[in-house]
Amino acid sequence: MDLTINQHRLRFSKEFDSLDSKKPTIIFLHDSLGCIELWKNFPAYLASKADCNALSYDRQGYGKSDPFSISKRDLNYLKDEAYTLGKIIEKLALKDVILYGHSDGGSIALLTAALFPEKINGIITEGAHVFVEKETIDGIKSASLAYQNTSLKEKLNRYHNDKTDDVFRMWVNTWLSPQFKFWNIEDELPKIKCPSLIIQGEKDEYGTIDQVNSIVEKVSGVSTSLIIPNVGHTPHKESPTIVIDKTNRFISEIIISQ
C-alpha cells in the first residue's frame, strides 16, 4: 500500500489494509540503511504477542518508496522525518500509537514524541542517538570500508535496488560531515511525556551507554533502560527473545494504564 505525504509516495507494509481501530498501533521505524523487508517477521510477531496492530513504512529514499528528492541532508533531517511521521499519523487517524524505532528510527521516535506528545502513547528505541560520539563515527567509517570491500552493497541492493548507493551515501556523508558532529537533540528530550523503553546492546558498535543514560535522565515521562550483554546494534535480531519479552511487558503496561 502506498501513501502520498509531502508530495512523495511512501510504501507501507501489508498490514496497512487490515488495521483494527480498536487496537493500539505499533509503528516500526527502520534504521539508516533499513526498510520494511529488513524488519523480517519481527513487527508481526511482536504485535501478535502484544495484541496490537503493526505498521511499518519505507522512508523516502528507501526500499520501495520514492527516491530522495535532495542530494544532501542538513542537521534537521531526522526532525523532518518526525514531522512526516506526524502527518502520517494524522492522515491515517491513528489513535493509541506506540513507536518502535531502531537507530535513526529511534531518534525519529524520540523527536516525534517530543514534537507531538498528544499523538504518542509510548516509545521503544534500539540504539537511538541523541548526540554524535567517536564510536558512532568509527562505526560508520568501518561500514564504509565494508561497503567498498565486502558483499554489503550487494546485500543492500536486494532491498533498495537502484537507490542503494544514494541510501548509503546519504548516511555516510551526513554523519561524517564536519557540521554534523554538532548535531544534538538532548534539548528536545524533556518534551517527551509518554513512557519509554530505551534498549541498547552492550557492544553497540555505533554508540555507548551514554546515549541511553542521557535519554532516561532527560525525558519527562517514565523511562526504563534495557542494556543487553554481548549484543551489538540490532538487539531485536541478536537477542529477540529478551527484546520481545521486555517490549511486550512494556506495551501491556501502557495499555493497562490507558
C-alpha positions in Angstrom: 0.0 0.0 0.0 1.2 3.5 -0.9 0.5 6.8 0.7 1.5 10.2 -0.6 3.0 12.5 2.1 4.7 15.9 1.2 4.1 15.0 -2.5 6.2 11.9 -2.2 5.0 8.3 -2.4 5.8 6.2 0.6 5.4 2.4 0.7 3.6 0.8 3.7 3.6 -2.7 5.0 0.8 -5.1 4.1 -0.8 -4.6 7.5 -1.9 -1.1 6.2 -5.2 -2.5 4.9 -6.1 -4.5 8.0 -5.7 -2.1 10.9 -8.1 -2.7 13.7 -9.3 0.7 15.1 -10.0 -0.9 18.5 -6.3 -1.9 19.0 -3.2 0.2 19.6 -0.9 0.6 16.6 2.9 0.0 16.9 4.7 1.9 14.1 8.1 0.4 13.3 10.8 2.9 12.2 13.7 1.5 10.4 17.4 2.4 10.7 19.7 4.4 8.4 20.1 1.5 5.9 16.8 -0.2 6.5 13.3 -0.7 5.0 10.1 -2.7 5.6 11.6 -6.0 4.5 14.7 -5.8 6.7 12.5 -6.0 9.8 11.7 -9.6 8.7 8.9 -11.0 10.8 9.7 -9.1 14.0 6.9 -6.5 13.7 4.2 -9.1 13.1 5.4 -11.3 15.9 5.7 -8.6 18.5 2.3 -7.1 17.5 0.7 -10.5 17.8 2.2 -11.0 21.3 1.1 -7.5 22.4 -2.4 -7.7 20.7 -1.7 -4.6 18.7 -1.6 -3.5 15.1 1.8 -3.5 13.4 2.6 -0.9 10.8 5.9 -0.1 9.1 6.9 2.0 6.1 9.9 2.9 3.9 11.0 6.4 4.4 11.6 8.5 1.3 14.7 7.3 -0.5 14.5 3.7 0.9 13.1 0.4 -0.2 10.1 0.8 -2.5 9.3 4.4 -1.6 10.1 7.3 -3.9 13.8 8.2 -4.3 15.4 11.1 -2.5 14.5 14.5 -3.9 17.6 16.1 -2.4 21.3 15.4 -2.8 22.4 16.5 0.6 20.9 16.4 4.1 21.1 19.1 6.7 21.3 18.9 10.5 17.5 18.7 10.8 16.8 15.7 8.6 15.7 13.5 11.5 13.4 16.2 12.8 12.0 16.5 9.3 11.2 12.8 9.4 9.4 13.2 12.7 7.2 15.9 11.1 6.5 13.5 8.3 5.5 10.8 10.8 3.2 13.2 12.5 1.4 13.8 9.1 1.2 10.0 8.6 -0.5 9.5 12.0 -2.9 12.4 11.3 -3.8 11.2 7.8 -4.5 7.7 8.9 -6.3 9.0 12.0 -4.3 6.6 14.2 -5.1 6.5 17.9 -3.2 4.9 20.8 0.1 5.0 18.9 3.3 3.3 20.1 6.6 3.9 18.3 9.3 1.3 17.9 12.4 2.9 16.4 15.8 1.3 15.5 18.9 3.6 15.3 17.9 6.5 13.1 14.4 5.3 13.6 14.9 5.5 17.4 16.0 9.1 17.1 12.9 9.8 14.9 10.7 8.2 17.6 12.1 10.4 20.3 11.7 13.5 18.2 8.1 12.6 17.2 7.2 12.1 20.8 8.7 15.4 21.7 7.0 17.3 18.8 3.6 15.6 19.1 3.2 14.4 22.7 -0.6 14.2 22.3 -0.2 11.7 19.5 2.2 9.2 21.1 1.3 6.8 24.0 4.8 5.2 24.3 8.1 4.7 22.6 10.6 1.9 22.3 14.1 2.7 20.9 17.0 0.5 20.0 20.4 2.1 19.5 19.0 5.6 19.3 21.3 8.5 19.1 20.8 11.9 20.7 24.3 13.3 20.0 27.4 12.2 18.0 30.1 10.1 19.6 33.5 9.0 18.4 32.2 5.4 18.5 29.5 6.5 16.0 32.0 8.0 13.6 34.3 5.0 13.9 31.4 2.6 13.3 30.3 4.4 10.2 33.9 4.5 8.8 34.1 0.8 9.3 30.8 0.3 7.5 32.0 2.5 4.6 35.0 0.2 4.2 32.8 -2.8 4.3 30.6 -1.3 1.6 33.6 -1.0 -0.7 35.3 -4.3 0.1 32.6 -6.8 1.0 29.2 -8.0 -0.2 27.4 -5.4 1.9 26.4 -3.3 -1.2 25.1 -6.5 -2.9 23.0 -7.3 0.2 21.5 -3.8 0.4 20.8 -3.8 -3.3 18.2 -6.6 -2.7 16.1 -4.1 -0.8 16.9 -0.7 -2.2 17.7 -1.6 -5.8 18.9 1.4 -7.8 18.6 3.6 -4.7 21.3 1.7 -2.8 24.2 4.0 -3.5 22.1 7.0 -2.5 20.9 5.4 0.7 24.5 4.6 1.8 25.9 7.9 0.6 23.3 9.9 2.4 24.1 8.1 5.7 27.9 8.3 5.5 28.2 11.8 4.1 25.8 13.2 6.6 27.2 11.7 9.7 30.9 12.2 8.7 30.4 15.8 7.7 32.2 18.4 9.9 28.9 20.1 10.6 27.1 17.1 11.8 29.5 16.5 14.8 27.5 19.3 16.5 24.1 17.5 15.9 22.4 17.1 19.3 18.7 16.6 20.2 19.1 16.4 24.0 17.1 19.7 24.4 14.1 18.0 22.9 14.0 15.1 25.4 12.2 17.0 28.3 9.2 17.4 26.0 8.7 13.7 25.9 5.8 12.9 28.3 5.0 9.3 27.4 6.6 6.2 28.9 9.7 5.0 27.1 11.8 1.8 26.9 15.3 2.5 25.8 17.1 -0.6 24.5 20.8 -0.9 23.6 23.3 -3.7 23.1 26.2 -3.5 25.5 28.6 -3.9 22.5 26.8 -1.5 20.2 29.3 -0.5 17.6 27.7 2.8 16.9 27.3 4.3 20.3 27.8 4.0 24.1 25.6 3.7 27.1 25.9 7.5 27.5 23.2 7.7 24.8 20.8 5.6 26.9 21.7 7.5 30.1 21.0 10.9 28.5 17.6 9.8 27.2 16.5 8.2 30.5 17.7 11.1 32.6 16.2 13.9 30.4 12.8 12.7 29.3 9.8 13.9 31.4 7.9 10.6 31.2 8.8 7.4 33.0 11.7 5.8 31.2 13.3 2.4 31.6 16.6 1.3 30.1 17.4 -2.2 28.9 21.1 -2.9 28.3 21.6 -6.4 26.8 25.0 -8.0 27.4 27.1 -9.3 24.4 24.8 -7.7 21.8 25.6 -5.1 19.2 23.5 -2.5 17.3 20.5 -4.8 16.4 19.1 -6.3 19.6 15.8 -7.4 18.0 17.8 -9.6 15.7 20.6 -10.6 18.0 18.5 -11.2 21.2 14.9 -11.4 20.0 13.6 -13.4 23.0 14.7 -10.8 25.5 13.6 -7.9 23.4 10.1 -9.3 22.7 9.6 -10.3 26.3 10.6 -6.9 27.7 8.8 -4.9 25.0 5.6 -6.9 25.3 5.5 -6.2 29.1 6.2 -2.6 28.5 3.4 -2.3 25.9 1.0 -4.2 28.2 1.6 -1.8 31.0 0.8 1.1 28.6 -2.4 -0.5 27.5 -3.5 -1.2 31.1 -2.8 2.4 32.2 -4.9 3.9 29.4 
